[in-house]
């Protein structure tokens, strides 16, 4: 990978959140300090995620576009990770404003200023998976996400691929089940590993949802779990390609970002116990009714498109990622 100049100016939205703060910290570790952090910085529980990040400035999310107009900063790359990610928030207008309208404004700024642009989409766009997990542009018109969050992400994907005027280089990343450090503030929406770790520490047992669908045993629901360290590596690779003219326009578009290997929640919990050097103890409970009919029982990213674009790194296995997360972060609540 031909690393770009470390004086590159990078704007990251969602920079106080889980993936955004990991991205900024990773860039710091590679020598990139010219970073603009955008988020709602009044959320105290997120402070530890971003306070140590070396940056040029922090900008409140609601003030971003006024700030850009007034300050006219030089920005060389945009990583748009900011979103309302709560899949249990059923007021679509909340998601429409933060995930659709806001993203359009960021995209348009990138277009007007000729800035390469990577943004976060989601595997939630695939709904129940009945149409598969192919990251083609043709399928997105047919997808039926199961919740307003997924709808808002799919609506922006549909909007983006229709545009005839777009950033010089761009990619939308359909994140599958991302886990790792800096998700400590997410509460109910944190990964099963985070919840499992806390249940083990508090009670010595992990409670998993029973299956409410034929063909899936309890604990055998399957997801494509991807470690956040792999996510930031992919984005960093894309940034390098886009800023060193290794990304031609034929690559612009949507990409799945998982490992390509679905694993069960039971596997994940066993890996969490293993990371703590403890035997597994699992109990099964009924799934809350408010999410029962909107639950994905199987997700698995088809990763061929990313590989065809030139990405050559291997991904953490579930056991490798969970062990690193548990031993090096969760046990002492370390920030990435």
Secondary structure as the mmCIF struct_conf table of DSSP 4:
data_model
#
loop_
_struct_conf.conf_type_id
_struct_conf.id
_struct_conf.beg_label_comp_id
_struct_conf.beg_label_asym_id
_struct_conf.beg_label_seq_id
_struct_conf.end_label_comp_id
_struct_conf.end_label_asym_id
_struct_conf.end_label_seq_id
HELX_LH_PP_P HELX_LH_PP_P1 UNK A 3 UNK A 5
TURN_TY1_P TURN_TY1_P1 UNK A 6 UNK A 7
STRN STRN1 UNK A 10 UNK A 13
TURN_TY1_P TURN_TY1_P2 UNK A 14 UNK A 16
BEND BEND1 UNK A 17 UNK A 17
HELX_RH_AL_P HELX_RH_AL_P1 UNK A 18 UNK A 29
TURN_TY1_P TURN_TY1_P3 UNK A 30 UNK A 31
STRN STRN2 UNK A 35 UNK A 39
TURN_TY1_P TURN_TY1_P4 UNK A 41 UNK A 42
HELX_RH_3T_P HELX_RH_3T_P1 UNK A 44 UNK A 46
HELX_RH_AL_P HELX_RH_AL_P2 UNK A 47 UNK A 50
TURN_TY1_P TURN_TY1_P5 UNK A 51 UNK A 52
BEND BEND2 UNK A 56 UNK A 56
STRN STRN3 UNK A 57 UNK A 60
HELX_RH_3T_P HELX_RH_3T_P2 UNK A 61 UNK A 63
HELX_RH_AL_P HELX_RH_AL_P3 UNK A 64 UNK A 71
BEND BEND3 UNK A 76 UNK A 76
STRN STRN4 UNK A 77 UNK A 80
TURN_TY1_P TURN_TY1_P6 UNK A 87 UNK A 88
HELX_RH_AL_P HELX_RH_AL_P4 UNK A 92 UNK A 95
HELX_RH_PI_P HELX_RH_PI_P1 UNK A 96 UNK A 101
HELX_RH_AL_P HELX_RH_AL_P5 UNK A 102 UNK A 112
TURN_TY1_P TURN_TY1_P7 UNK A 113 UNK A 114
STRN STRN5 UNK A 116 UNK A 122
HELX_RH_3T_P HELX_RH_3T_P3 UNK A 123 UNK A 126
TURN_TY1_P TURN_TY1_P8 UNK A 127 UNK A 128
BEND BEND4 UNK A 129 UNK A 129
TURN_TY1_P TURN_TY1_P9 UNK A 130 UNK A 131
TURN_TY1_P TURN_TY1_P10 UNK A 137 UNK A 138
HELX_RH_3T_P HELX_RH_3T_P4 UNK A 139 UNK A 141
TURN_TY1_P TURN_TY1_P11 UNK A 142 UNK A 142
BEND BEND5 UNK A 146 UNK A 147
HELX_RH_AL_P HELX_RH_AL_P6 UNK A 148 UNK A 162
BEND BEND6 UNK A 164 UNK A 165
BEND BEND7 UNK A 168 UNK A 169
STRN STRN6 UNK A 170 UNK A 175
STRN STRN7 UNK A 177 UNK A 179
TURN_TY1_P TURN_TY1_P12 UNK A 181 UNK A 182
TURN_TY1_P TURN_TY1_P13 UNK A 184 UNK A 185
HELX_RH_3T_P HELX_RH_3T_P5 UNK A 187 UNK A 189
BEND BEND8 UNK A 190 UNK A 190
HELX_RH_AL_P HELX_RH_AL_P7 UNK A 192 UNK A 203
BEND BEND9 UNK A 204 UNK A 204
STRN STRN8 UNK A 206 UNK A 209
HELX_LH_PP_P HELX_LH_PP_P2 UNK A 210 UNK A 211
BEND BEND10 UNK A 213 UNK A 213
TURN_TY1_P TURN_TY1_P14 UNK A 214 UNK A 215
TURN_TY1_P TURN_TY1_P15 UNK A 218 UNK A 219
STRN STRN9 UNK A 222 UNK A 223
STRN STRN10 UNK A 225 UNK A 227
HELX_RH_AL_P HELX_RH_AL_P8 UNK A 228 UNK A 243
TURN_TY1_P TURN_TY1_P16 UNK A 244 UNK A 245
HELX_RH_3T_P HELX_RH_3T_P6 UNK A 249 UNK A 251
STRN STRN11 UNK A 253 UNK A 257
BEND BEND11 UNK A 258 UNK A 258
BEND BEND12 UNK A 260 UNK A 260
STRN STRN12 UNK A 263 UNK A 264
HELX_RH_AL_P HELX_RH_AL_P9 UNK A 265 UNK A 275
TURN_TY1_P TURN_TY1_P17 UNK A 276 UNK A 277
STRN STRN13 UNK A 282 UNK A 285
HELX_LH_PP_P HELX_LH_PP_P3 UNK A 286 UNK A 288
HELX_RH_AL_P HELX_RH_AL_P10 UNK A 289 UNK A 292
TURN_TY1_P TURN_TY1_P18 UNK A 293 UNK A 294
BEND BEND13 UNK A 297 UNK A 297
STRN STRN14 UNK A 298 UNK A 298
HELX_RH_AL_P HELX_RH_AL_P11 UNK A 304 UNK A 308
TURN_TY1_P TURN_TY1_P19 UNK A 309 UNK A 310
HELX_LH_PP_P HELX_LH_PP_P4 UNK A 313 UNK A 317
HELX_RH_AL_P HELX_RH_AL_P12 UNK A 318 UNK A 328
TURN_TY1_P TURN_TY1_P20 UNK A 329 UNK A 329
HELX_RH_3T_P HELX_RH_3T_P7 UNK A 330 UNK A 332
TURN_TY1_P TURN_TY1_P21 UNK A 333 UNK A 333
#
